[in-house]
Amino acid sequence: MEAIPEFCREAFLDAMREKMEATFRQVADAVNAAPAGYLIAGSEEKVRDLFANLRHQAFEVSLQMRVNAAEAAFPPSEAPPNRQEPSQ
């Protein structure tokens, strides 16, 4: 099997930066919103869900970037020679 080209890590970071920052802001908000004495119980589930969503987004973006890199590595296909259009 032929190797699939890799995608640029820096481009991946650029694509994910806004999502990461938004997630970290939401994590901070969730922990800050937890009542005193219940910091873990009051924020753990929300934080877990936020990071699960970020993980899903990161995997989706990275897979798409890898597919795009593979597609870009293939030369464009040639048009078929003088193919006639079907009559209607």
ZIFEN-V632210 format. One record per pair of residues at least 12 apart in sequence whose ideal C-beta (glycine too) atoms are under 10 Angstrom apart, sorted by the first residue. I is the first residue (numbers start at 1). J is the second residue. D is the distance in Angstrom with one decimal. If there is no record, write none. Layout:
# ZIFEN-V632210
i=(I	I)
j=(J	J)
d=(D	D)
This chain:
# ZIFEN-V632210
i=(2	2	3	3	4	4	4	4	4	5	5	5	5	5	5	5	5	6	6	6	6	7	7	7	7	7	7	7	7	7	7	7	8	8	9	9	11	11	11	11	12	12	12	12	12	15	15	15	15	15	15	16	16	16	16	16	19	19	19	19	19	20	20	20	22	22	23	23	23	23	23	23	23	23	24	24	24	25	26	26	26	26	26	26	26	27	27	27	27	27	27	28	28	29	29	29	30	30	30	30	30	30	30	30	30	31	31	31	31	33	34	34)
j=(70	73	70	73	66	67	69	70	73	66	68	69	70	71	72	73	74	65	66	69	70	61	62	63	64	65	66	67	68	69	70	72	65	69	62	65	61	65	68	69	58	61	62	65	66	57	58	61	62	64	65	54	57	58	61	62	53	54	57	58	61	54	57	58	50	54	47	50	51	53	54	55	57	58	50	51	54	50	46	47	49	50	51	53	54	43	46	47	50	51	54	43	47	43	46	50	42	43	44	45	46	47	48	49	50	43	44	46	47	46	46	47)
d=(9.4	9.5	9.6	9.8	6.4	8.5	7.3	4.7	8.1	8.0	9.5	4.4	5.8	9.4	7.5	4.8	9.9	9.3	7.3	6.6	9.6	9.6	7.3	9.6	9.0	3.9	5.3	9.0	7.1	4.5	9.1	9.6	7.9	8.2	9.5	9.7	9.9	6.8	9.9	9.6	8.2	6.8	5.9	6.0	9.6	9.6	9.3	5.4	8.8	9.2	7.2	8.3	7.4	5.8	6.1	8.6	9.0	6.4	5.5	7.7	8.1	6.7	9.2	8.3	9.3	8.8	9.5	5.3	7.0	7.4	4.5	9.8	8.7	10.0	8.8	9.8	9.0	9.8	7.9	8.5	9.6	5.2	9.8	9.4	9.5	8.2	8.1	5.2	5.7	7.6	9.4	9.9	9.7	9.2	8.8	9.6	8.3	4.6	8.9	8.9	4.1	5.5	9.9	9.2	7.0	4.7	9.3	8.7	7.0	8.3	8.6	9.5)
